[in-house]
Amino acid sequence: MEKTKVAIVGLGTVGTGVARLLLDQGDRTARHAGRTLWLEKAVVRDLKKPRGVDLPKGVLTDDLSEVTDNPEIKAVAQLIGGLEPDRTIMLKLLESGKDVITANKALLAEHGPELFDRARELGRSIAFEASVAGGIPIVAAIGQCLSANQILSLHGILNGTCNFIVSQMDHHGASYGAALAEAQRRGYAEADPIMDVDGSDAAQKLSILAHLAFGARVHWRDIPREGIQNLHPVDLKFAAGLGYRIKLLATAQLVGDQLELHVAPQLVKIGSPLADVRDAYNAVRVVGDAVGRVWFHGLGAGQMPTASAVVADMIDTVVGRTAITFRTLELWSQRPASVLPREFEAVAGRYYLRFDVDDHPGVLAEIAGELGRHGISIASVIQNEPLEDAAGRVPLVIMTHKSTQGAVAVAATEIDRLDSVRGRSVRIRVHD
């Protein structure tokens, strides 16, 4: 059978999984590729570091030039993280005539236009299925399988770390700190988890999906985002009492000729598929004008799920499918954006509001008055029992009818200034 030589740059968790699939499942990959994918080189920084895979003699190297200077190596899985030296390495690989497969969503979200333009200039391709949602084939689904559709909306749980933490808080009563520590113990969260828990990781993935699905050209830093680090167990409890669970959702939705984009915790109706996604799983719900609702669910990270996506991209690359798709889609090209982002203040929706208030008559009337002045209609009010150590304060939960993000934010700020309100209010959008 014909043999095509490939390489890996970076033999960490995902790289090790890719090597295992190439070495242990060669017959399987050959059946799909119509040729043997021959692992020629694996480039690492430290040759002495123990590896979780037994490599044939001569495969491991710390010299990138053994890949770039070898014309027989056709495709390279670049599996190191961060922006540099990953950006420089990818450019070197492209310029040496290699097609590249990557799982680095941060690199694409930050430098996608530069890298894709350079690949096009050189007649090369970049495949990136593993960069979003791990083993879930969402990139291929949007870019190819659903190409007959105008995508109308996309809602996703795109960060497994956050979903695990919220699941621990929701189903096991853990505090945020305890849930984060457990996520770190299991390897779901980094020692510094800020990019996960503040919504940045999900925003990076959303920027990639929004470009694929809608032709949007929005830098991930410009996507309004809120994380889970301030999420309180009491709001999970109150949301459940109202028939909802709280999930960190990434949203891209057409509203007229504009695109609503944001990442934030949202109340999701119990019994809906998104509400039932637990632990480190990811999920994406896509709505197309022809196909209707389509649902994707699976592990969004981890060694083998991500390696599965990388090797699938490698097969498509050596067969030639990636090159055709890459040329046709013109991703991150200089074409004008197909749709412009909607002003975040104009985004409409219902809201869950919680205020800690003094337990005396007239407080609700004050708050209702402020909401009314900003055109916000109340759907329901629940005054709960005082929390432990509440010192005379009670939690007041209000569900609103549809209003705008801007109006609700201004009203909440004004209410927080009332003498009868203690601390900052909680404001969470309801996913409808």
Stockholm file with secondary structure:
# STOCKHOLM 1.0

chainA/1-432         MEKTKVAIVGLGTVGTGVARLLLDQGDRTARHAGRTLWLEKAVVRDLKKPRGVDLPKGVLTDDLSEVTDNPEIKAVAQLIGGLEPDRTIMLKLLESGKDVITANKALLAEHGPELFDRARELGRSIAFEASVAGGIPIVAAIGQCLSANQILSLHGILNGTCNFIVSQMDHHGASYGAALAEAQRRGYAEADPIMDVDGSDAAQKLSILAHLAFGARVHWRDIPREGIQNLHPVDLKFAAGLGYRIKLLATAQLVGDQLELHVAPQLVKIGSPLADVRDAYNAVRVVGDAVGRVWFHGLGAGQMPTASAVVADMIDTVVGRTAITFRTLELWSQRPASVLPREFEAVAGRYYLRFDVDDHPGVLAEIAGELGRHGISIASVIQNEPLEDAAGRVPLVIMTHKSTQGAVAVAATEIDRLDSVRGRSVRIRVHD
#=GR chainA/1-432 SS CCEEEEEEECCSHHHHHHHHHHHHCHHHHHHHHTSEEEEEEEECSCTTSCCSSCCCTTCEESCTHHHHTCTTEEEEEECCCSSTTHHHHHHHHHHTTCEEEECCHHHHHHHHHHHHHHHHHHTCCEECGGGSSTTSCHHHIIIIITTTSCEEEEEEECCHHHHHHHHHHHHHCCCHHHHHHHHHHTTSSCSSCHHHHTSHHHHHHHHHHHHHHHCCCCCGGGSCBCCSTTCCHHHHHHHHHTTEEEEEEEEEEEETTEEEEEEEEEEEETTSTGGGCCTTEEEEEEEETTTEEEEEEEECSSHHHHHHHHHHHHHHHHHTHHHHHHHHHCTTCSSCCSSEECCGGGCEEEEEEEEEEESSTTHHHHHHHHHHHTTCCEEEEEECCCCTTCTTEEEEEEEECSEEHHHHHHHHHHHHTSTTEEEEEEEEEECC
#=GC SS_cons         CCEEEEEEECCSHHHHHHHHHHHHCHHHHHHHHTSEEEEEEEECSCTTSCCSSCCCTTCEESCTHHHHTCTTEEEEEECCCSSTTHHHHHHHHHHTTCEEEECCHHHHHHHHHHHHHHHHHHTCCEECGGGSSTTSCHHHIIIIITTTSCEEEEEEECCHHHHHHHHHHHHHCCCHHHHHHHHHHTTSSCSSCHHHHTSHHHHHHHHHHHHHHHCCCCCGGGSCBCCSTTCCHHHHHHHHHTTEEEEEEEEEEEETTEEEEEEEEEEEETTSTGGGCCTTEEEEEEEETTTEEEEEEEECSSHHHHHHHHHHHHHHHHHTHHHHHHHHHCTTCSSCCSSEECCGGGCEEEEEEEEEEESSTTHHHHHHHHHHHTTCCEEEEEECCCCTTCTTEEEEEEEECSEEHHHHHHHHHHHHTSTTEEEEEEEEEECC
//
